[in-house]
Amino acid sequence: MPRTEIKITINHTTKYLCKSSTEVDALPKFTTDYLHLVTGILLPIWKILPHQNSRVFRLQTSDGQKILGRVVNAHDIQTVREQLGLRNQVLSPEELVKLVLNEGYSQQLPGGVTLRRSYIAAEPRIELVNAISLAERLLAVGCFTEIINWQKRLFIPVSDKAPAILAAVIEILG
């Protein structure tokens, strides 16, 4: 192999390493991820927890509290709540907004209305399905409608006001 080829290869590798190092340095030092854990005495309820993900995490919070728990996927949360006898309890509006937007969670609300994430023009939205009969009342608390494919659809704005609007929606639905 001629000497010039070796230099080119080394230079190429060096350039790659420099570029890679620059990219790594540009990454944020921390990222935020959402993790749902069932904690406490798990052995008696282990059988009723979903079987597809049985990872156990040992965590320490920033204030020093140690937590041991089993991971539960976002779409399994409501099922686990029901299996633990926590029926008729809806997650808080803040929790619902985060789950819907960040993890694609959907929730059955009172009156047969479903809360879910939809992508419209590549933007995530919080949609209320089967709530069009209540559109006037829901528009009054901050929801909005849009006609998509000749069908009127109802949405909660994706903003810092979303939890308050969702709380008002849940109040209307009863």
HELIX and SHEET records of a PDB file:
HELIX    1   1 ARG A    3  ALA A   26  1                                  24    
HELIX    2   2 LEU A   43  ILE A   48  5                                   6    
HELIX    3   3 ALA A   74  ASP A   76  5                                   3    
HELIX    4   4 ILE A   77  GLN A   83  1                                   7    
HELIX    5   5 PRO A   93  GLU A  103  1                                  11    
HELIX    6   6 PRO A  110  GLY A  112  5                                   3    
HELIX    7   7 ILE A  132  LEU A  134  5                                   3    
HELIX    8   8 ALA A  135  ALA A  140  1                                   6    
HELIX    9   9 ALA A  162  LEU A  173  1                                  12    
SHEET    1   A 3 LEU A  37  THR A  39  0                                        
SHEET    2   A 3 LYS A  66  VAL A  71 -1                                        
SHEET    3   A 3 VAL A  56  GLN A  60 -1                                        
SHEET    1   B 5 GLN A 107  GLN A 108  0                                        
SHEET    2   B 5 THR A 114  ILE A 120 -1                                        
SHEET    3   B 5 GLU A 123  VAL A 129 -1                                        
SHEET    4   B 5 GLN A 151  ILE A 156 -1                                        
SHEET    5   B 5 PHE A 144  ILE A 148 -1                                        
END                                                                             
